[in-house]
């Protein structure tokens, strides 16, 4: 039975967050979630229970850094930015994704 919301494949959330920060620069968590939703044309909607543990994990790995600031709504928010190690990881993750999607497409095209 199909679901109404797309599920993020394991391991792809890191790639999506890293790419979003690479493209957009420093953002707060809600902004990251909105951007991913926007780019996916509302096919992917991240909730706090999915996004914030991922942000914590990425920060612990040294791929993103955070600092407190003020959001557009004049509220205190934690802003995340990509680190040098995060840029390197993004390149590796994107290459890995390309290889995996190529392999899956080959399997799907096989008769």
PECORNOR-V733765 format. One record per residue. N is the residue number from 1. RES is the residue in one small letter. SS is DSSP state (a for helix, b for strand, c for the rest). PSI is psi in radians with two decimals (none if undefined). D_LAST is the distance of its C-alpha to the last C-alpha in Angstrom with 2 decimals. Layout:
BEGIN
{{N | RES | SS | PSI | D_LAST} {N | RES | SS | PSI | D_LAST}}
END
This chain:
BEGIN
{{1 | x | c | 2.19 | 24.95} {2 | x | c | 2.60 | 24.63} {3 | x | c | 2.76 | 27.50} {4 | x | c | -0.37 | 29.59} {5 | x | c | 2.47 | 29.70} {6 | x | c | 2.49 | 27.01} {7 | x | c | 2.51 | 27.24} {8 | x | c | 2.19 | 27.52} {9 | x | c | 2.54 | 25.19} {10 | x | c | 2.29 | 27.42} {11 | x | c | -0.28 | 28.77} {12 | x | a | -0.37 | 27.98} {13 | x | a | -0.72 | 31.36} {14 | x | a | -0.81 | 33.17} {15 | x | a | -0.78 | 31.17} {16 | x | a | -0.74 | 31.87} {17 | x | a | -0.81 | 35.56} {18 | x | a | -0.77 | 36.02} {19 | x | a | -0.70 | 34.44} {20 | x | a | -0.79 | 36.60} {21 | x | a | -0.60 | 39.73} {22 | x | a | -0.73 | 38.88} {23 | x | a | -0.68 | 38.50} {24 | x | a | -0.26 | 41.33} {25 | x | c | -2.98 | 43.83} {26 | x | c | 2.37 | 45.72} {27 | x | b | 2.73 | 44.96} {28 | x | b | 2.88 | 45.89} {29 | x | a | -0.78 | 43.37} {30 | x | a | -0.67 | 43.50} {31 | x | a | -0.68 | 42.96} {32 | x | a | -0.82 | 39.88} {33 | x | a | -0.77 | 38.42} {34 | x | a | -0.72 | 39.32} {35 | x | a | -0.77 | 37.83} {36 | x | a | -0.71 | 34.45} {37 | x | a | -0.74 | 34.58} {38 | x | a | -0.86 | 35.59} {39 | x | a | -0.59 | 32.95} {40 | x | c | 0.08 | 30.20} {41 | x | c | 0.81 | 31.72} {42 | x | c | 0.22 | 32.80} {43 | x | c | -0.42 | 29.36} {44 | x | c | 2.08 | 30.63} {45 | x | c | 2.02 | 34.11} {46 | x | c | 2.35 | 35.56} {47 | x | c | 2.92 | 38.44} {48 | x | a | -0.62 | 41.30} {49 | x | a | -0.31 | 40.19} {50 | x | a | -0.82 | 36.98} {51 | x | a | -0.85 | 38.33} {52 | x | a | -0.65 | 41.68} {53 | x | a | -0.61 | 40.62} {54 | x | a | -0.75 | 38.04} {55 | x | a | -0.73 | 40.85} {56 | x | a | -0.79 | 43.10} {57 | x | a | -0.78 | 40.51} {58 | x | a | -0.66 | 39.90} {59 | x | a | -0.72 | 43.67} {60 | x | a | -0.54 | 44.24} {61 | x | c | -0.14 | 41.78} {62 | x | c | 0.25 | 43.76} {63 | x | c | -0.38 | 40.99} {64 | x | b | 2.77 | 42.94} {65 | x | b | 2.74 | 46.66} {66 | x | b | 2.68 | 48.52} {67 | x | b | 2.64 | 51.93} {68 | x | b | 2.50 | 53.74} {69 | x | b | -2.90 | 54.48} {70 | x | b | 2.27 | 55.09} {71 | x | c | 3.09 | 52.35} {72 | x | c | -0.46 | 52.57} {73 | x | c | 0.22 | 54.10} {74 | x | c | 0.60 | 56.83} {75 | x | c | 2.63 | 55.55} {76 | x | b | 2.27 | 55.27} {77 | x | b | 2.64 | 51.65} {78 | x | b | 2.16 | 49.91} {79 | x | b | 2.36 | 48.21} {80 | x | b | 2.48 | 45.38} {81 | x | b | 2.72 | 44.74} {82 | x | b | 2.38 | 42.41} {83 | x | c | 3.03 | 44.00} {84 | x | a | -0.75 | 43.50} {85 | x | a | -0.59 | 41.54} {86 | x | a | -0.67 | 39.46} {87 | x | a | -0.73 | 38.63} {88 | x | a | -0.76 | 37.51} {89 | x | a | -0.68 | 35.41} {90 | x | a | -0.79 | 33.86} {91 | x | a | -0.75 | 32.76} {92 | x | a | -0.77 | 31.25} {93 | x | a | -0.72 | 29.52} {94 | x | a | -0.72 | 28.10} {95 | x | a | -0.76 | 26.78} {96 | x | a | -0.74 | 25.23} {97 | x | a | -0.74 | 23.62} {98 | x | a | -0.78 | 22.20} {99 | x | a | -0.79 | 20.69} {100 | x | a | -0.78 | 19.25} {101 | x | a | -0.60 | 17.80} {102 | x | a | -0.78 | 16.25} {103 | x | a | -0.76 | 14.63} {104 | x | a | -0.74 | 13.41} {105 | x | a | -0.67 | 12.01} {106 | x | a | -0.79 | 10.09} {107 | x | a | -0.76 | 8.62} {108 | x | a | -0.53 | 8.00} {109 | x | a | -0.17 | 6.36} {110 | x | c | 2.37 | 3.78} {111 | x | c | none | 0.00}}
END
